[in-house]
Amino acid sequence: GTGSAAAVPINADFDIAYVTPVTLGTPPQTLQLDFDSGSSDLWVFSSHLPTSQIRGQQIYAPNKSSTAKLLDGHSWSITYGDGSGSRGNVYTDNVTVGGLTVGSQAIECAQQVSSSFTTEDHIDGLVGLGFSTLNTVSPKSQLTFFDNAKSNLDSPVFTADLKYKQAGTYDFGFIDEAKYTGEITYVPVNSDPGYWTFPSSGYAVGSGNFTASSISGIADTGTSLVYLPTAIVTAYYRQVQGATNSRSYGGYVFPCASTLPTFTFGVGAARFTIPAAYLNYAPVTPGSATCFGGLQSSSGVGINIWGDVALKAAFVVFNGGNPPTIGWAAK
Ligand SMILES: CSC[C@H](NC(=O)[C@H](Cc1ccccc1)OC(=O)N1CCC(N)CC1)C(=O)N[C@@H](CC1CCCCC1)[C@@H](O)Cn1ccccc1=O
């Protein structure tokens, strides 16, 4: 089988995250979930949450689904890189994404969410697309939607075609040739850390020379920005008039009117250029003349992350075969 679903930006002004409609249970309950290749829990706002923690989000009510089953004695708790988090209990039920259905998928029902989830009313939960080793359900960890679907997929892959300020798609089980140009460059994935960790072959700032250097990082659809080693990031912002590394804003900022260079990264022999517009991420506060960069240092994060700012400059194939690989193509 295959599936195909839209990845819709949650904010009209800048791409902080993308959500995809997912139907749960019988009769179907549709929620807008953030597909996150940087984590491996499928969790939802649920009828088990105190109403004080719900602010407009859609919820999944397992007691309204004839196919829901409590996973007795199981719980989950997750904290993300940005400090947000949630926890709760677990049901299994049917989950459908873009026409692809998984029966008895673990649906982690939130009983508590952190304030940043309560205030982000466009996100009703997450679908983790990392490796199932990262799943937080205890005492028995659960499989991701992708791992459960894999044996029924025409091909054990999912692809991300994220776009700048417009809807893109996540496809499951097939590679849509119409979504990319040229060849797909595949490189090995180290799944031991549980993420889609792959080697990049180097970078260039604007029209400058390409610096060959092996950079290990993760392809993370759930992270908005790109986080890379400080040496690379300082080389980039040296080319930006008025750029400073602001402690108060937590990263590199610059006058919104500044001209930004592009940023090119290598995957094997292939080269992908992130347009300057993607790197002029957003005003630090609405209407400010100071803007926050889409490229930031990974020194505070602990790993290099190729987030949405990079992913939307390419068509990316997450190949869950044995061994796993990741493919990048121009589009
Ligand atoms: C450098 S990991 C920071 C990253 N969280 C972000 O990227 C958030 C995303 C967001 C989306 C919607 C509203 C608010 C914030 O956005 C910012 O942090 N931004 C954007 C706006 C900017 N002004 C400031 C910087 C992050 O924890 N991702 C995790 C998934 C996220 C969690 C929050 C909800 C959306 C999905 C995850 O894949 C990151 N992971 C990756 C590997 C290991 C652990 C880990 O946990």
The ligand as a Tripos MOL2 file, in Angstrom:
@<TRIPOS>MOLECULE
LIG
   46    49     1     0     0
SMALL
NO_CHARGES

@<TRIPOS>ATOM
      1 C1         16.8720   22.1400   18.5280 C.3       1 LIG1
      2 S1         15.6010   21.0860   18.9890 S.3       1 LIG1
      3 C2         14.3070   22.2210   19.0850 C.3       1 LIG1
      4 C3         13.0900   21.6990   18.3810 C.3       1 LIG1
      5 N1         11.9810   22.6260   18.4840 N.am      1 LIG1
      6 C4         11.7400   23.4520   17.4880 C.2       1 LIG1
      7 O1         12.3550   23.5020   16.4540 O.2       1 LIG1
      8 C5         10.5140   24.3310   17.7310 C.3       1 LIG1
      9 C6          9.3590   23.7130   16.9720 C.3       1 LIG1
     10 C7          8.0690   24.3480   17.3420 C.ar      1 LIG1
     11 C8          6.9790   24.0120   16.6240 C.ar      1 LIG1
     12 C9          5.7610   24.5800   16.9200 C.ar      1 LIG1
     13 C10         5.6370   25.4740   17.9440 C.ar      1 LIG1
     14 C11         6.7460   25.8040   18.6810 C.ar      1 LIG1
     15 C12         7.9700   25.2320   18.3960 C.ar      1 LIG1
     16 O2         10.7560   25.6420   17.2230 O.3       1 LIG1
     17 C13        11.8050   26.3070   17.7830 C.2       1 LIG1
     18 O3         12.4080   25.8930   18.7470 O.2       1 LIG1
     19 N2         12.1400   27.4470   17.1610 N.am      1 LIG1
     20 C14        11.3520   27.9840   16.0580 C.3       1 LIG1
     21 C15        11.0400   29.4150   16.2830 C.3       1 LIG1
     22 C16        12.3140   30.2070   16.5690 C.3       1 LIG1
     23 N3         11.9840   31.6040   16.8290 N.3       1 LIG1
     24 C17        13.0250   29.6290   17.7890 C.3       1 LIG1
     25 C18        13.3350   28.2000   17.5440 C.3       1 LIG1
     26 C19        12.5860   20.4150   18.9710 C.2       1 LIG1
     27 O4         12.6000   20.2270   20.1590 O.2       1 LIG1
     28 N4         12.0890   19.5840   18.0380 N.am      1 LIG1
     29 C20        11.5180   18.3130   18.4770 C.3       1 LIG1
     30 C21        10.1150   18.1450   17.9120 C.3       1 LIG1
     31 C22         9.2760   19.3900   18.2050 C.3       1 LIG1
     32 C23         9.0020   19.5590   19.6870 C.3       1 LIG1
     33 C24         8.0780   20.7440   19.9550 C.3       1 LIG1
     34 C25         6.7790   20.6270   19.1770 C.3       1 LIG1
     35 C26         7.0070   20.4160   17.7150 C.3       1 LIG1
     36 C27         7.9490   19.2480   17.4470 C.3       1 LIG1
     37 C28        12.4580   17.1970   18.0460 C.3       1 LIG1
     38 O5         12.4600   16.9930   16.6470 O.3       1 LIG1
     39 C29        13.8360   17.6320   18.4480 C.3       1 LIG1
     40 N5         14.6640   16.5410   18.8710 N.ar      1 LIG1
     41 C30        15.5590   16.0480   17.9620 C.ar      1 LIG1
     42 C31        16.4730   15.1280   18.3720 C.ar      1 LIG1
     43 C32        16.4980   14.7360   19.7250 C.ar      1 LIG1
     44 C33        15.5660   15.1970   20.5900 C.ar      1 LIG1
     45 C34        14.6040   16.1270   20.1830 C.ar      1 LIG1
     46 O6         13.7220   16.5790   20.9260 O.2       1 LIG1
@<TRIPOS>BOND
     1     1     2 1
     2     2     3 1
     3     3     4 1
     4     4     5 1
     5     4    26 1
     6     5     6 1
     7     6     7 2
     8     6     8 1
     9     8     9 1
    10     8    16 1
    11     9    10 1
    12    10    11 ar
    13    10    15 ar
    14    11    12 ar
    15    12    13 ar
    16    13    14 ar
    17    14    15 ar
    18    16    17 1
    19    17    18 2
    20    17    19 1
    21    19    20 1
    22    19    25 1
    23    20    21 1
    24    21    22 1
    25    22    23 1
    26    22    24 1
    27    24    25 1
    28    26    27 2
    29    26    28 1
    30    28    29 1
    31    29    30 1
    32    29    37 1
    33    30    31 1
    34    31    32 1
    35    31    36 1
    36    32    33 1
    37    33    34 1
    38    34    35 1
    39    35    36 1
    40    37    38 1
    41    37    39 1
    42    39    40 1
    43    40    41 ar
    44    40    45 ar
    45    41    42 ar
    46    42    43 ar
    47    43    44 ar
    48    44    45 ar
    49    45    46 2
@<TRIPOS>SUBSTRUCTURE
     1 LIG1         1 GROUP 0 **** ****
